[in-house]
């Protein structure tokens, strides 16, 4: 991570207050939190192996850990996922976060929608980030930007949620996305489609 974890935690807490410039109560953007990946052709063949859902991440004293059964995920992706999980945990107050690493082709969610989660963190490491709409403005995230956004939750509080969609890309364009959600609301079901 380009910034220290402590700085990002402080920043995320500040960004969820009304005084932060890149945030509202429902949305936090940390610009250029991670460097976009430049993936050489030999490594591109490995990308489908990293596509993993429902990764349990335990957070204890600002340290996130993954179970050893995820040994095949490269260390740099584990570090990014863990950094996002610690920030996610500090925002939602839970000590277990669900992670996902997804390889996406095309535009899976072209329409504006709200996720049925309490809080979602999302970052595109390859390709453009998602597009969010809040208070009449549209935010187009770039590769490496992290977005934490409130969803409708399981009780469907849509008025507090952030509307968003996938970026419009070509059908063969590739995106590598890292995502975090609160663990308890999922009941181990599949994630919503990625934004």
N, C-alpha and C positions, 0 to 999 in steps of 0.2 A: 504494500500500500504506500502511496506517495506521501501521505501524511501519517503522523503517529496515530496509533489507535486511541490514545487518550484525547488527542486533539479532535479526532472524528467524533468520539462520544460526546465531548463538550459541544462541538459544532451541531451535532444532531439534536441535542437537548435545546440549544439556542434556536435552531431552525424551526422547532415545533412551537416556539413562542411567536407572538404576533410581531415582534420587533425585527425579526430576521428578514433580509431582503429577498432571499430565494425560497421563502416558505410562507405557508399559512398554517392554521391549526390542522389542516387535513393533508398537507403535502410537504415533503422535504426533498430538496435536490442537493446533492453534493457533487458539484461539477468536477470532472477529471479526477475522481477518487482513485481510479485505477488506470494504468496505461492500456490503451487498446492493444490487442494482440496482433502481431504480424506473424502469420503462421506459414512456415515453409511447406511446400507440397508434400514431403514425406510425412510430416506430422498431421496434415489434413486427413490422411487416411485413418488416423487414430481417433479423430473427433467423435465419430459415432459411438465409440466405446465409452466415452465419458458421459453420454446422455443418461442421467440417473435421476430417479424420482424418490420422493419421501425419504430423504437422508436425515436421520435424527441427529441433531446437534445439541449437545449439553453445554450449558454456560455456567461456569462457576468462577467467581472472583475475576470477572473480565477475561476469562480464558475459555475459548470454545474448543471442544474436542469432538472428533468423529470416531465412530466405531471402526475397528481394524478391518472389517469386511469391505471397506471402501478403499483398500490399498491401491487399486488400479487407477484412482483419480490422481493426476499429477499434483505435486506438492503446491505449485503456484495457484492452482484452482482451489485446492483445499484451504490455502491461506486466505484467498479472496472470500470464499464462502464463509469461513470462520470470522473474518473481520466484519462482514455484513451481518452475521448472526449476532455478534456481540452488540453492535449498534441497534439491531432490531430488538434484542432483548432489553436494552436500556430504555427504549422507547415504550415497549408494551409491558415491561415488568415481568416477563415470564422467563423461566430458566431452561426452557427447552424450545427449540425452533426447528422447523422443518425446512430443509434446503432442497434445491433442485438445480441441476446443471442440464441445460437443454440445447440440443442442436436443432435449429429451426431453418427450414427452407421456405421461401416465399413469405406470404402475409397471412398468418393463421387467424388473426382477429381484426379484420379491416373496419368493422363498425365500432362506434363509440359504445363502451359498456362499463359496468361497475363489477368488481369481483366480490364474491360472497366470502370475504375474509375480513378479519378485524384490521389487520395491517399487512401490507405486502411490500417487500423490498425487491427491487429488480435492477439489473445492470447488464447491458449488452457489452461483451468483450470483443466480439467480432461483429461488424455491421452496425447500423444505426440503432439507437435506443428507442423506447416507446414514445408515444406522443400523448401528453396529458392536457386536460382542459380544466382550468380552475379560475373562477371569478372572472369569466369573460376573456381570458387570455389562453393562448395555446403555447405549451412548452414542448419543443422538440429536443429530446435528449440525444446526445452524441455518444459514440462508443466510449466507455469508461466512466460515464456519468452514472451515479446511483440515485434511484428514486425510491423513497419510502412514502407510501400513500395509504390513506385509510380506505377501506372497502365498505361495502354495505353491511358486513358482518353476518352472522348467522341469523340475527333478528331483522335483517334487511332495513337498516337505517340509511336509505338511499340519499337523503338530503345532506348527509355528512360525508358521503363518499366522493372520491375523485374519479371522474370519467376519463377514460383513456382508450387507446387503440394501438395496434401494432403499426410500425412504420410501413408505408407502401413501398415494397421492393419487388424486384423481378422474381418470377417463379423458381428460378434456380439459384438465386442469391442466398448465401449462407449467413446465419447469425448464430453466435454462441452466447447464450443468456444464462446468467446466474440469478436465482430467485430465492427469497426467504419468506416464510409465512409462520404465523403462530401455530404451535403444534396442536393445542387442545381442540380447536374448532374443526380440524380436518377429519377427525375420527379415522385416520389412515386412509381416507378416500383419495382418489386421484386429484391432482391439482386442477384448478381451472386452466383453461388454455392460457398460454403466456402472452403478455402484451408486447 
